[in-house]
Amino acid sequence: MPQRSIALLERLEAAGFTDDDFRIIHHMPHITIRAHIDYCSKSRTGSFAGDSSTNTLVRQRLVLVAGAFFGGGFEEPARSGVFSGLASAALSEVPHT
């Protein structure tokens, strides 16, 4: 479901989610939001390989961050530190493999 990741990233980025916030939940330390969106856009299969793939885990963390932020009543754009805290919490809930 790379398209779901793209939609989440675009919505989060519009609310103030940054590359630094994204790096907390991604398995590659120098990745950017744009690079991940580009990767997802080029997915040939329309899905990530298996439920335990690293990109599926990234999407699960994005779902947690978005759910907490948009469902939790945070102000947009996010204040400093909000997304880094939510990203850290998401990583605790869905750790790197």
TINU-648018 format. One record per residue (C-alpha): residue in three letters; x, y, z. Coordinates in steps of 0.001 Angstrom, whole numbers, plus 524288, in hexadecimal, padded with zeros to 5 digits. Layout:
<recs>
AlaXYZ...
</recs>
This chain:
<recs>
Met800008000080000Pro80A0780A187FC0BGln7FF168136D7F812Arg7FA608139B80635Ser808118176680AA5Ile808678225B800ABAla7FB3E827AE80535Leu7FF59827288137BLeu80C5182DC6810CEGlu806238389E808D3Arg7FBF283B5B81340Leu805E283AEE81E49Glu80F9484362816EAAla8050684DA3814B8Ala802FB84DCC82376Gly8117284FF182636Phe817528423A82658Thr82589843B682222Asp8304C83B3B81C8CAsp8365683AB182A26Asp829758359B82FB5Phe8287682B9E824BCArg83640826B38271EIle832278229D834D4Ile828AA8188F82F66His82FF2814658231DHis83A2C809AA822AEMet843A6811A381A46Pro84A5281CA3821C8His84B948268D816BBIle83E79824C080FECThr835DE8304A80C90Ile82730830F580B50Arg8288D8341E7FCDEAla831A58288F7FA73His8281D81F488010CIle81C9B824D07F972Asp82465823037ECDETyr827A2815017F0BACys8195C812207F3C8Ser8151A8183A7E6EDLys81DEE80EF77DF66Ser81907802B07E61FArg815D87F8FD7DB63Thr80D1F7F00F7E33CGly804A17FA037EA28Ser8082C7F3EE7F726Phe813D67F2217FFE3Ala8199D7E481800BDGly813167DD6F80BFDAsp80D337E25B81883Ser81A547E2E881F53Ser821B27EA91814EEThr828CD7F670819E3Asn820607FF6E81199Thr813F67F949816ECLeu819187FC3D82488Val81BD380A478206BArg80DC180B6381BBAGln808CC805DA828A2Arg8108C8104182FE1Leu80B4281AD0826E0Val7FD708162A829F1Leu800508175283878Val80629824F68372EAla7FAFB829D482EA5Gly7F0A5823B68375EAla7F664829B184397Phe7F85A8370883D6EPhe7EBB4838B6835E7Gly7E3708312F83F94Gly7E99F8375D84B7EGly7E5C08455C8490FPhe7F35B84ACC846B9Glu7F42B8582084046Glu7F8A08596C8323CPro8032685C4482F04Ala80920853DB839A1Arg810F285A7684421Ser81F4C857738457AGly821C0849DF84ADCVal813FA8449684925Phe816F283C0D83D74Ser824168377D84297Gly81D438330684F00Leu8128582C1984780Ala81C71825D783E5ESer8245D820EC849E9Ala8181C81B488500AAla8148C814A784332Leu8221F80EBF84250Ser820BC8098185029Glu813D48034884C5FVal818C47FDD883F52Pro827847FC3D840AEHis831457FA00835D9Thr833367EBA1832FE
</recs>
